[in-house]
Amino acid sequence: MNRFVTNIQGALIPAKVDPEKLKSVLEDFGWRPVGGRAGSYTRLAPPGESAGRFPSLVLPLDSDAPDYSDVMGFALSILTQDADLWTRFIYPRLAVATSDEFKFRKESSAPSGLIPWRSGEMLVESARLTLLAGAKSFLGPERHFVNRHGRFANRYLDQILMGQTAPGSYIVTAYAPPHVVIPLKGGADVENQIVGVGTAQVREVTEAVVRSVGATVEALDHYRRSGSLAGFEDGVSRGISYEMTNAILGIAVNSDEADIAIEWDPTSPPPSGYESSFRFTAPDVEPLSHAAVKLAEDKTSRSVTIMGRVHLLAKKEAGSPGVFGLDSLQSEGPRKVRVRLANEDEYHLAVRAHDDDLAILVSGTLEKEANLNWLYNASMVRTLGSISDYANPRRRKAGQRTPIPGQTDIFEQS
């Protein structure tokens, strides 16, 4: 059966509209209840800026009522008169029959609904990494997952839909259908498995994501009170990891304010004990950065963090984490390091830093092989600013580099 029909103002609408979901969507966009009868209908008034275009809206709630179809059809005909509101914001959320909803928001000084391009890229990437990190924690806590549980996390991500940005601050929306089943192991035949045996529902994994974000926020609160990063270590059992800390760092950086919000689907009983909104500000960047370094450390070997410039990118095998060269911008330690990443998801972050001439922080196990210094099991901690802001003149003097004709010295000061 076709899930969609076109019969109102030429608009595509779901064949069956859940009234509670439509009510929730409208309230998110500023509509407010101004009357009604419990279980029968509700009357909603439009937000102030739309008051001239829309009358108040009667929304039927009882699908068994004899006039339900007529009243719902009239309500939809009113909403579809604003084509932009309907096609960009209301319809996409109704088209997803049931879903828990994440909103990743970043304050932007750009006009409403816009964001500087590079900040927008980072927000989308950080939202993706947040979902992956939380999904990995569903299978068990780790300080640093590297590639562990990556395939399961990607199977979770494959069930998520990304929505358009909402007006106002720049918002990336993710819709997670709660009842979809994910196999715990790849290649499993989900249709022939018993739910809960070798499978997980998306809602369960979504809860793990929210739990992990909440634990990270609690660790930030502890840092604000005490100046200690101990809360990040203590929170590993509840889902804090290098991956989650680094993902949230990407949301908070270069922003006066950012937040992650979760709205549980109204057609399913919401889980209890979870916060619905998590806020981050610019001062959170420093503790998150330090915590990421700390959680990425391998306690059994010499783990170091190096600031440098990316060069000599190489990815010999498809799906491999990749290798790149790093020119150190520090006054001490090896001048050049070859970095072998532990996580394939981070390779394109190195590519972006190379393309945009940005300094980076990378952490890993430092080893020397012949004349080469290697950083093994490495993780991208953070992308910094322009290389010129971090170049160290003492490094140029210590290295005694011979200029190459036609090549700009990255340590040259203007």
N, C-alpha and C positions, 0 to 999 in steps of 0.2 A: 504494500500500500504506500502511495506517495505521502511523505510526511509533510509536504508543503503544498499550498494552493495559492493561486493568484486570482483574487476576486475583489479586492478593495483598492481603489485608486491605482490599479495596476501593480500593487505591491505584493511581494512574496511574503506569505505569513505561514506559520506552522499550522498544520491541519487541526491540531488540538492545542489550545493555549491554556496553560495552568493558571488560574486566576491569582493564586497566592504568589506565584513566581512573577507574574506581571505586576502585581501590587508592589512586591519587593523591588523590582527594577525601577518602577516609577518613583518610589520613595527615595531610591539612591540618587535620582536626578532632581530631587527637590520638591516633588509632589507631596502634599500633606493631607492626611485624613481630616475631613470637615463634617463627617456625619455618616449615617448608614444604619444597618440593622445587623446585629451579630449573626453570622452564618448565612445571611441572605444576600446582602450587598454592602459595599462601602462607597462613599462619595469622596473623591480626591480633588483638591484644588491645585492648579499648576503653580510652579514657582513664579516669583514676581515678574521676571523678565518675559515670561510666556503668557502672562495673564491676558494680554490683549489678543493673543492668537487662539487660545483654548478656553472653552467654558469649563466649569467643573465637570468631572467625569464620573459617571456611575459605573462601577465595576461589579458585575454579578459574581457571587461566591458559591452559590448552590447550583451545581451542574445538573441537578435533577429537576430544577424548577422549569415549568413549561415555557417560559419566555427567556430562558437562559441564552440560547443561541442568538436570538434577536438582539438582546441587550449587549452581549459580548461583541457581536458584529458591529453594532453602532459605536461602541467604545473604540474598537480597532479602527473604524473608518475615521474617527476624529484624530486618533494618534497618527495615522498614515498621511494626514494632510501636511505634516511637517516631514518632508522626504528625508532631510538630513538626519533629524532626530531618530526617525524610524530605522532607516537603513544602516546608519553607523553605530547606533547605541542600543536601541530597544530590540530590534529583530535578531541581531547576533546572539543575544543572551536568551531569547525565547527559543531560538533554533536548537540550542543545547538543552535537551529534555530535562536532565537533572545534572547539577554540577556544584561542587564546592568551588569557591572563587578566591583566588589570590589577587591582590593588587599591590604592585611594586611602584611606589610613588617617589619622585624626586622633584624638589622645588627647582624651578627654572626661572631665570630673569627674562626669558624670551616670551613673546606673546602667548596667550592662552592656548594650551594644547601643543606647544612647540618646545623644542629643547635643542641646544647646540649638538651638532651631529655626533661628535665623538663622545659626548656625555650620554647621548641616547644609545649609542652602540654599547657603551659600558654597562648601562642599566639593563638592557636586554640580556647581555651576556651574564651579568651578575644574577639576574633573576633565574636564568637557566641553571647556573651553578648552585644557587640556593636549593632549588628543587632536587638536583642530583645529590647534593651533600646530605640533605634530609632523608632521601630515599635510601642512600647507603646505610644510614644509621638504623634504618628499620631492621636490617639483618644483623645488627650488632654494633656496639660502640667501638670506635678506634680514634686514637689521637690524629692519625694521618692515614687515610685509606689508600692513598696512591691509586692503583687501578683495581683494588679489591671491591667487589660488589658493583663494579661499573656496568656490567651487562644488565643486571637486574634494575639498576637505577635508570638506565636508558629505556628499558621496557616500560617503566613507569612514565617516563617523559613522553614516550610514544603515544600515551593515552591522553595527554594534555593538549588542549587547544589554546592558542594565543589569540586574544581579542585585540581590537583597536584601542588606541589610547583614549582615555576619557578627557573631557574638557577641563580646563584649569591647569594645574601642575601636570607634568608629564607622567602618565600612569601606564604601566604595562600590566595587562590583565591575563591571568591564566585560569582556565576552566578545567577542573578535575572531576570527571564523572564518578561518583562515589561507589557505584555497584559493579563497575567493570573489574574483571578478574585478571590478575597478572601471575604467570607461573614464576615460582621461585627459582627455577632452573630453566635455562634456555632449551628450546626444542620440545618442551612439554606440550601435549595436546590438551589445551585448556577445556575444550568442549566436553571431553570425556572424563574430566577430573571432578572430584567432589570438592565443593567450595570449602576452603580451609585446610585441605589436605594437599600439600605441595603447591598451594596458591595463596595469594593475598588479594584482598580487595583494595582498589585505589584509595578508598576512604581511610583504611588502616595506614597506608603509606603516607597519605596526606597528614594524618595525625602526627606521624613521626617527624615530618618536615616542620610542622608548627611547634612541636615539642623541642626540636633542636634550635629553632630560632629563639624560642622563649628562654631556653637555658643560656644562650649566648647573651641575650639582653640582661638576664640576671647577673651574669659575670661582669657585664659592663657596669651595672648598678653597684656591684661590690667594689669594682675598681674606683668608681667615683667616690665612694665612702672611705676606702682604705688606701688607695694608690697601689694595690697589690693585684698581680695577675693570677693569684691562686685560684680565683673563682673559675677561670678557664680550665685549669687542670682538674679541679674538682667536678666540673660539669661534663667531663668527657663521657661519663656513664649515662648522661641524659641527652647525649647527641652532639655536644660541642666537638668540633674537629677542626683541623687545619683548613679543610675544604669549606666548612660552613663559615668559619671566621673570615677567611679570605673572600668568600662570596659577599658577605655583608659589608666588608671593607669596601668592595667595589660599589655598593649602593650608597654608602655614606660619604665617600670621597668626593671632593669638589661640589659639595652641596651644603647649603645652610641648614637644610632639613630634609629628611627622607623617612619613609616608613614602609612597612609591610603589613597589610591587613588581610584577614581571612574572613570570608562570609560563608557559613555552612549552608548547604542547600536546604531550603525550607520544607521540602517534601520528605526529608529523612530526619530522624531524631538527631539533633546536634550532640556531639560528644561534650562531656562536662569537664571542667577543670582547665580549660585553655583560654588564654587571653585572645582577643580578637584583633588587636592592633599593637604593633611594635615600632617605636619611634627612634630615629638615629639623628645625631647632629654632628657638626664638624669636629668638636672635641673628641668624638668617639674614634676618629681615624687613628690617632696615635696608639691607644691601647689595643685596638684591633690589629694594627700592624705588628706590634710587639708580640701579641698573643699568637699570631700566625707563625712568626719566626719560632717561637717557643714550642708550638705544637708540631712543627715540621722537623724539629731536631730528632736525630737518632741518638738515643742515650748510650748506645753501645759503641759508637764511633765518633770521630772528630767531625762535628757538624759546624759549618761556618755559613755566614751570610755575606754576600759580596754585592757591592753596588757597581754597575758597569754599563757598557754600551754593547748592544747586540751586533754581531757580524757573523758571516760564514754559516748561514742557515743550511741545514741538511736534514732530509727525511728520506732515508734510503728505502724504507719499506712502508707500504700503505698500512695505515693503522698503528704504526709504531709511534712512540712518544716523540722522537726526534732529537736532534743534537744541534747546538749552535755554539759559536764562539762568543766569548765575552771579554771585552777590553775593560779592565778594572779602572774605576775612577777614584779609587782609594789610594792613600799615600803609602799604605803598607800591604804586604801580601803579594802574591803572584800578579804580574802585569797582565797576563793573558790566561784564560781558563776555557777549557772546552766543557760545555754543560750537557749532560745527558739527563733529559727530563724523565721523571717517574710517571707523569700523567699526560697522556696524549691530548687531553682537552686544553692543556696550557701552551701547546706549541704555537697556535695562532696568536696568542697574546705576545709571544716573542716576535712573531712576524710583524705584528702591529707596532710594537716598540721600535723595531728596525725601520719600518717604513716611515714612522713619524719622528725619528731621531729622539726617542725618549730614553732616559736612564731607567734602569730597573733594579730591584732588589731580588736576588735569587739565593736560596738556601739549599745546602746539600752536604754530602760527605766529600771532603777534599782529599784527593790522592794524587801522587806523582808517579807517572809511568815514563821512564826514560827522561826526555826533555820536556814532556807535556804535563801540564797540571789539569786534572779532571775533577769535575764536580758531579759525583754520581748521585742517583736517587734524588735528583734536584726538583725543587718546587719554586714556581714564580710567587714570590711573596707579595710584591706590589709593583705597579708601574708608577714611576716618578714623573717629574717634569722634563723640560728640555735638557739635552745633554750639556748645553752651554752653561746651565745653572749649577751643574754639579762637577764640571771639569776641575781637576786639581793641578795647579801649576807645579807643585812639588813632584808629582808623578812624572811630568815631562822631564824635569831636571834629573831625577834619579834614573830614569830609563835611558838617557842619552840617545834618544831616537834620532836617526838621520832622516831629514825631510825627503819625501819622494816628490820629484818635480810634478807639478799639476795636481797634487793631492793636498787637500786642506787638512791641517793638523787639528784634530778635534780638541786639543788642549790649548789652542791659541786663544788668547784673551783679547777681546775687543776694547 
